[in-house]
């Protein structure tokens, strides 16, 4: 004898009663006889099913609906019908391109950050560490997504985000933080990740708390191929439909009613490079709750009553595992998350249209900044940009076009004397040398009153007196900016010997010699009245040391230590350098005969979030090239490049930002930089590894620990001994 739950037996009886009543109604229709009132009352009574029974059946259905592979087997015929010539099945897309573009405009000012890089391969057989890192990285990606969207569109300043991220363990259909699941040895059972609504009554999470579900699988990229594996495609899409139906069922029996729309769900499909979005929508009242054939019933509902939309599969992460937040792949995922939040939060206080309308003003601001800042003269591969009407791209001018004209006479010559007025008095300074850091011309000068002390002298030049005008603008900007930065350092009490000191600043009031005077003509000298800056100490730049074969392993270690000390001091005052390169590091000989390194060239330092660093294809950090701004580890990354090239690393020919980013990606992934620095010192190699792990994260550099480690490896010239350390 077969035993059925009472609700299931009642369901079968109801179907028989309904069929009998329909037969009676049709018979009477053709015979002209209407069913009597007793028949109608009897049928109505038998058709009444309590909502409690319906919820009970759905709970039972959900309890039995646990195997995606059985569902896939029931969808095979349907999948074959909608698949042609091995191509991915054709579904409507959930988002129009114009909506994604508007959303992209709205997100221009929204900060997103991925805390952990996605590894290059998911479920790789090398070790469990790869898998665990993948789940941790993806949870961080989801958290960054929902946090950025919440703060931009819904959250008030003091509002706590009502969402969190968790992962699903398939063995018991419970939720765990990936980190906790890994610690408990449940890594192999993790089958999905989800954005969850916080539930104080059930902090461990329930299925109806799921806002958006995501499947991390190794073969999502197969959906992009016209010759993709048929079984793999069915497995991916079928699994997404399986999880989607489970979430919709859980919502339909939930008593909380916290979701505004329980008939649709977004499922994300991602791997280490690609990602896509599946949207499933449908009326669950049309699901035949046949508890004896749950998979057949589910497949029938999917085929006949659900509406399925699948986005194109696009790249989300680059080969380094960094999220490209503005690429279409990431935009699709973010837009799906945005719509998922609407189901629980309602329409945002800041609409997409409101945030997107500022796009034009932001674009004009960037264009203005480019015209002022991105036309730098550079003898060391620093970019100069121009806009060409025939192409929307930013094109780099040829290096030959951006060199200083060697035939152009230098305005200040060795022996010239300037009378400079600062806030208190007038002082005379004699020009002792002319220098060029590849970007601007500056000088070595000495005070007429104290000729034994050398200073660096930076002098501005008004654009109306120089050709081309933009060269003068850069000189003017550098002097004004560096004066401001060094003044801030002085006001905040930064006294590190590895930082330059502001000796004087003011304006030129008289020039004692010029080439026009020597030629017998009157000298209406244009330098008078323009800004000037004097700093100390003075020393030899790293390129000069390299040319003189004076920059060896010991110098590289000491240089790294001293520059980190300078960066640490500046960071304590909220200042970042932004332009670290060999020309901006000098070696200074102290009175004790020891040398130390000073980080100069603070004319592009970052004081506020709106400040933008210059772009240098060889030495700028990855975030500066990608986003036009610095992350917390950008200065340390530029320092690594400086040490790498100065220590004999291959200097590639780079002619575009894309090429520079590609070189960085290949060099870090193949560990070219670490290996080169490892030939010099183990501590330099370790520091490069540390910086690589920080790139693209919000974590600041731990200066103190690295200063201690480098200090143990610095040769002490006083006793001729080197302190041995394993650090």
N, C-alpha and C positions, 0 to 999 in steps of 0.2 A: 504494500500500500504506500502511495506517495503522500508525504506530509508537506503542506505548504503553510506559510504564515497566514494568519487570519486575513490580514489586509490583502494579500495576494489572491486568496480564494474569493474574497469579496469582489476584487477587480475582475476576475473571470466571470463571476455571476452577473456583474454589471454589464459586461459586453454581451452576454447572451440575452439579457433583458432588453438592452437597447436594440439588438437585432430583431427580437420578437416584436417590439413596438413599431419599428420601422416597417416590418412586413405587414403588420396590421393596418398601419396608416396608408400604405400604398394600395393594399387590397380595397380598402374602403374608398380611396380616391377614385379608382376605376369603376367601382360598383355604385358610386353615388351615395354611399352610406358613411356617416361620420361616426367615429368612435364615441361611445357614451362617456358620461362624466366619470363613472366609476373606473373605466379603463384609463382615462387621463390621470385621475388622481393616483391610481395604482402605479402607473409608469413614472409619474413625477416623484412619488415617494421612493421608488426604486432607483431613480437617477440621482438622488441627493447623496453627495459624498462630502463628508466633512473635510475642512481644510486640514484638520489634524491627521486624518488618514493620508492625505496627499503628502504632507510633510514627512510622515513616517515612511511612506514608500520611497520618497526621494532620499531619505537618510539611508534606507536599506540599499537602494540603487548605488549610492555613493560608496557604501561600505564594500560592495561587491566589485565596483568598477576600479580595479587597481593595476591592470596590466596593459601597457600601451602596445605591446607586441600583438596581443590578441585583437585589439582594435585595428591595428594596421592590417592584419590578415583579412578583416572584414571590409576594409577600404580598398583592397587591391584592385578589384574590378573597376571601381569608381575612379581610382587614380589612373588606371590604364586608359580609361575613356577620355580623360581630360589632358593626357600627355601625348604629344605627337613627336615622332622621330627622335625620341630620347631627350627632347628639350624639356626644361623645367615647365611644369604645368602653368597655364596662363590664368592668372587671377587678376582682379582689379587691384589697383594700388590704394593704400589707405590715405595717402597724402598727395596733393598736387604740388608740382615743382614751385609754382608761384607762392604757395603757402609756406613752403620750406624757406624760400628766399626771404619772405617777410619775417619769418621767425628768426632767420639768421641775422637780419638787421636788428631785431629786438634784443638779441643776445650779445651784441657787440660790447656792451659794457658790463656783462655778467661774468664774474670770475669763476672758472671751473679749474679744478686741479685733480690730477690723478696721483695718489700717494705712493702707489707701488706700480712698477712697470709690469705690463703683461708679458710673460715669457714667450719666447719665439715659437714654442710648440706646446699644445695642450695634450695631456695624457701621453706624453713622450715616455718611452720605456726606460729612459735613463735612470730615473729615481723618482721616489714619491715627492721629493722636494719641488720638482717642476709642477706637478699637479697642485700641490698645496699652495704654491706661490700664485698659480693661476686663479684659484678660487679667492685667495686674499686680494689679489689685484682687481678681480672683477667686482667683489663686494665693495672695494674702495671706489671703483668707478661708478657703481650705482649710487653709493652714498654721495659722492661729489655731484652727481647729476641731480638727484632729488634735493640736495641741500642748496645748490645754486639756483634751481628753479623756484624753490619755496621762498628763498630770500628775495629774489628778483620780482616775483609776481604776487605772492600772498603775504609773506611774513612782515610783521611790524618789528620794530627794533627790539622789543623785549619779548616777542613771541617765541616760544619754544617749538621747534619743528616737530609735528605730530607723527613723523614717519621714522622708520629705521630699516636696516637691511639685514636679512638673515638668509640662511641656506636650508634647503629641504633635504632631510635624510630619508631615503626611500624605504629603508627597512621597516620603519614604524610610522612613516608619514608625519614626522615631527620636525620642528624647526630648531636649528642650532646656528649660532654664529660660526662661521667657517673656522675661525681660530680655535673655538672650543671643540668643534667636531674633530678637527685634526688632532688636538691634544688627547681626545678620547679614543683615537684610533678608528674614527668613523669616516675617514677621507674617502675610501672606496665606495661608500654608500651615498655620498652626496650626489643628488641628481638635478638640482635646480637651485637658483637663487631668486630672491623676491624682495621687492619693496613692500614693507608691511606697515599697517596702521597700528600705532601704539594702543594697546588694550590693557588697561590696568587690572582688569579682572582675569585676564589670561596673558600674563607677561611672556609666556613661552611661545605665544603665537598660535593662531588658528587659521584654517583655510579661508574662512570668510574675511580674515584681516588682510588678505593679499590684495595689494593695490595693482601691482604689475609683476608678472613672472618672467624669468629669464632662464634660458637653457644654454649652458656653456658646453659646447660640443666641438670635437676636433675637425669636423668636416663640413662646416657651414659653407665654406668656399665652393663646395661641389655644386651648389645651387646656381652659381654664376656660369657654369660651363654648359654649352649646348650638348656636349657629349658626356654629361655627368652620369654617374652610376644611378640607375633607376631605383634600385633597392635603397640606396643611401638617401636619395631624395624623399622617397616615401617614408622612410624611417624618421627623417628630420621633421617633415611636415606633419606626419601622423602623430608623432610625439607631442608636437606643439598643440594639435587639436585635442589630444587626450588630456593634457594639463589644463587647457582652456575650459573644457567641459567640466572638469572637476571643480575648478574655481567657480564657474557659473552655478553649478549645483549647490556648492557650499553657500554661496550668496543667497540663493533662492530659499534656503531653509534657515537662514540666519534670523535671529530675533532682534538683532541690534538695529537694523535698518539705517546704518551709517552711510551706506553708499547711495548716491543719487541715481545711479543707473546700474542695475545688476544684470542687464542683458548683453553686455559687451565686455570684452577683456582683451588687453594687448599682451602678447607673448614675444619677448625678444629672443632672437637666435644669434649667437655670437661664437666666434672662435678667436684665435690669437691675432687675426688680421681683419676678418670680415664681420659684418653684422647686418641683420635685417629685422623686420617687424612683421608679425602676424597678428591680424585683428580678427576675432571671432565674435559674431553677434547673432542672436536668435532668441525666439520665444520658447522657453522651456516648458510651457504648457502644452506644446505640441510634441513633447518627448513621450513616447510610449514607455511607460514604466513597467515593462515586462521583466520582473525580477528573476525570471528563469533564463532570460536571454539578454543580459544587460549590454553586451558588446554589439549584438545585432541591432538592438534598439538604438544604441548610441550612434552606430554607423548610419542607420536610417535617418536619424535626426540631422546628422552632419550633411548627408547627401541631399536631403529634401527641404530642410527648414532652416539651416544655418546660412549666414552670409559671411564668406571668408575673403579677406583682403590680405595680400602679401606684398611687401615692398621689394624693390630690387635689392639684392645683396651687394653692399658696398664696403670699401675698406674703412675701418674705424681707427685701427692702430697702425703705426709704421713698424718697420722691422726692429726698431729698438724697443717697441712696446709702449711708446708714448701715445696718448690719445690725441688725435687731430680733431679738436672740438668743433672746428668750423667746416670740416669736410661733410659731404652730404650723408655719408654713412652715420656719423655721430649725430648729425642734425635729425635724421629720421628717428634714431633711438631717443633723443631728447624730446622730440615732438610727441612721440608716443607716450613718454613719461609725463609730459605736460598735460596731455588729454586724460591720462590715468589719474592725475592729481585732481583734475576738474571733477571727476566722478565722486570724489570724497570731500573736496573743499569748496566746490561751486566755482563760479567764474571768478578769476583773479581780480584783485583791486587795481593792479596795473595790467592793462590788456596788451596783447601783442602789438596792436595798432599804436597804442600810446608810446611804447618803447621804440617801435620801429620808426616813428615819425622823426626822431632825432638823428636818423642815419645820415641825412644830407648835411646837417650841421657838423657832425663828427667827421664826415668825409672832407668837408671844406677845411676843417681844422688840421687834419692830417696833411692835406695838400699844402697848406700854408707852412706847416712845419717842415715838409720836405724841401720846399723852395729855400727855406732859411738854413736848414741843417744838413741836407743830404747832398751838398755840392762841395764837399771838402776836397782840398788839394791833398793828395796822398802819394807819398813816395814809397809807401809800404802796403800797397793793396787796399787802402781804405776806399770804400765805395764812393763814387760820384754818380748820381742818378740824373737822368733826364727823361722827360715824357715825349714820346714820339706819336704824332697823330695816327700813324698807320698801325699801331699796335697798342693794346691795353696794358701790356706788360711794362715793368720797370726795367730799363736796359742800362747796363753799366757802360760808361765811357771807356774807351781804350786807355790803358795806362799812360801811353805817350801823350795823350791829350791833357792829362791832369798834372803833368810835371811842371815845376816852376821853370820859367824861361831862364836858362843859364846866362843869356846875354843881357837880361834886365839888370841895371845897376842896383846894388844894395844901398838902401837909403842911409843906413848907419854903418860906418866903417870902423875898423880898429883904430883907436886913437881919438875918436869922437868923444866929446864931453857933453853930458846932458845936465841941466840944472832942473831938479825935480822938487816940486813943492808938495809936502804932505800936510797933515792937519796942524802941525806945530811949527815947521820951519822949512827952509830950502837947503837942499844938499846937492852937491855935484858928484857925478859918477862918470867914470871913463870906461869906454867900451874896450875890452881886452880880447874878445873873441866872438865870432859869429857862428851860431849853431842852427841846425835844421832837424827837427824830429820826424820829418816826413809829412808833417801836417802844417806846422807853422814855423816861422823863423823867430828865434829868440837869441839872447846874448849872454856872454859872461862879462860882468862888469865889476868894478871895484870903486869904493868910495875915495874921493879925492883926499878926504881927511884921514882915511885909514886904508891905504893902498894894499896892505897885506892880506886883506880879507876879500875873498871872491864871492860874488853873488850871481844868481841867475836873474836876468832882467827881461821881462816881458813887456812889450810896448804895443799898444793898440794903434790902429790906423783907420782914420775915417774913410768910408767908402768913396767919398767924392775926390780923394787925393790919390787913389790907387787904381790901376787897371790890371786884371778885371776887378770889378767892384766886390764880388763875392769873396775874393781872397782877403780884402780889407775887412769885410764883415766878420769872417772867421777870426781874424786877429783881434778885432774889437770885442767879439763875444768871449773869446778865451780869456782875455785879460780881466774883463768885468766879472765873468763867472768864477774864475779861479780866485780872484780877490775876495769874492763873497764866501766861497767855500772855506778858504783858509781863515777868514775872519770868524766864521762860525766855529771852526775848530778851536781857535784861540779863545773865543768867548766861553766855550764849554770846557776849557781847561785841558785839552788834549796836549800832552807834552812828550809824546813818544819820539825818541831820536830817529825812528824809522819813517817819520812824517816830515814833510818840508815845513819850514818856519817862515812866517810872513815877517819880513824885515821892514818893509816900507811900501806904501802905495800912495799914489797921488797923481799929479799931472805935470807934464813937461812945460816949463815956463821959458826955457832958453836952450839953444843948441849952439855949442861953441865952434863947430866946424862942419862944413858940408862941401860936397864936390863942386857946387855952383860957386861958392866963395873962392875956391882954388882956381876956378876958371876965369875969375875976374868979374863975375856978374853979381848983382845984388841977390841976396838969399831971402826970399819970402818962404821960410821953411814951414812945411805943412805939419810937422810933428808937434808944434807948440799947442798946449791946451788939451792934449789927448791923454787918456789914462795910461798909467804905467804901474808895474808891479815888480818888486824885488823880493827874492826868496833865498834861503840857504838851507842846507849846504850845497856845495857844487861837487860834482864827481864825474866819473867816466860812465857812459851808458853801456848797457850789456852788448849792443852791436859792436861798439868800439872794442870791448874786451874780447869778443869772439874773434874779431879781425886780428887782434894782437895775440891770439891763442892764450888768453889769460882766464878763460871761463871754463874751469875744469869741474870735476865731481864735487870737490869740497866747496867750491864757490856756488854750485847749484843748490846744495843742501842749505848753506848759509843764506843764500838769496831767498829760498822758499820760506825759511824761518822768519827772516826779517820782514818780508812782504806780508806774511800771515799776521805778524805782530802789528804792522801798520793797519791792515784790514780790520783786525780785532779792535784796535783803538777807535778807528773811524766808525765801526759798526755800533760801538757802545753809545755813540752820539747820533745814531740813525743815518749815517752817511755811507754810501757805497761808491766805489771808484768809477766803474763803468767803462774804463778805457785802458785796461792793463795790457801792455805790450812791451817788448824789449826796450824801446826808446824811452819809455816812462819809468825805467828803473835805473838808478845810478849807483855806482860803487864809490863809497867815500872812505878815504884814509883818515883814521882818527889820529889824535896826537900821541896815542900809545903805540902807534905802528900797526894796529889791527884795522881791518877794513870791515865795513858794514854797508848794508844796502838800504836805500831810501826810495820810497815809492812817490814819484813826482807826477806832474801832469793831471792835476785835479780839476781841470777846466770843464770836464764833462761829468763831474760827480753827480750822483743822484741824491737830492735832498727831499724830494716829494714824489708821490706816485705819478704825477703827470710828467716828470722829467724823463726824457728818452735818451738812451746811450747812443753813441755813434756806431756805425756798422763797419766791422773789419772782417774780411773773409777768413783770415787766418787766426785771429785772436779773439773775436767776439764769442760770447757764449751761445749755446744753442738757443736758449730762450730769447736772447736779444735778436738773433737772426729770424726766429720764427714769429715772435710776437711783438718785437720792438720794445721790449722791457726786460728788466732783470728779475731773475728769481733769487732766492736767498743764497744759492751757491754759485751764482754767475761769475763773481770776481775770482773765486777759487778755480773755476773751470778755465777762465782766461789765463790764470797763473800757470796752470798745468800746460796749456798750449805754449806759453812763453818759455817755460823750462824745456819742453820737448824740442821746439825748433832751435833754441839757443844751444842745446846740447847735441846738435847734429842730426835731429830728426829730419826726414825728407820733407822739403818744402814743396808742396804740390802747386800746380798752376790752377788757380781758382778764378773763374770769370763770372760767377753768378752765385746768388744766395742758395739756389737749389744745389749747385755743385758743392758749395761749402758745407751744407747740411748733409749731403751724401757722403762727403769725405769724413765728417764726424761720425756718422752712423757706421761706416765700414771700419774706421780706425778703432772705435770703442768696441764694436762687436768682435773684431778679430784681435783685440787687445794689443794692437800695434803700439799705442802710446805707453801702456803699462810695461810692455816688454822693453821698449827703448829706455824708459826711466829706470827699469829694473837693472839694466846693464850698468847704470851709474850708482844706484843705491837702492837697497831693499826698502828703506823708509819712503823714498820718493815713489816707488812702485805702489806701496801700500796707500800712500796719500792719493795717488791717481785712482786706485780702486775705490777709495772712500768717496772721492768727488764724483766718480761715475755713478755711484749708488745714490747720490743726492740730487743729481741733475733732474730738473723737472718736478721736484718736490718742494713743499713749503718749509722744510726743515732747515734751520740755520746751521752753518758750519760750527762744529765744536772746536773753537780755536784753542782753548786751553790745553786740551789733551794733545793736540798736534804740535803745539809749541813745545810742550814738554818732551815729546818724542823726538822732534828735530834737535832740540837742545842737547840731547844725549849723543847725537851723531855729529855735532859740530866740533871740528878740530880746534883745540886750544893752542894758540900760537905761543903763549907764554911758557908752557912747559913742554911743548912739542909732542904731547900725548893726545890720544883720542879716547874718549870715554866709550868703553864697550857696552853695548846694550842690545838686548833681544827685541826691544820695542820697535 
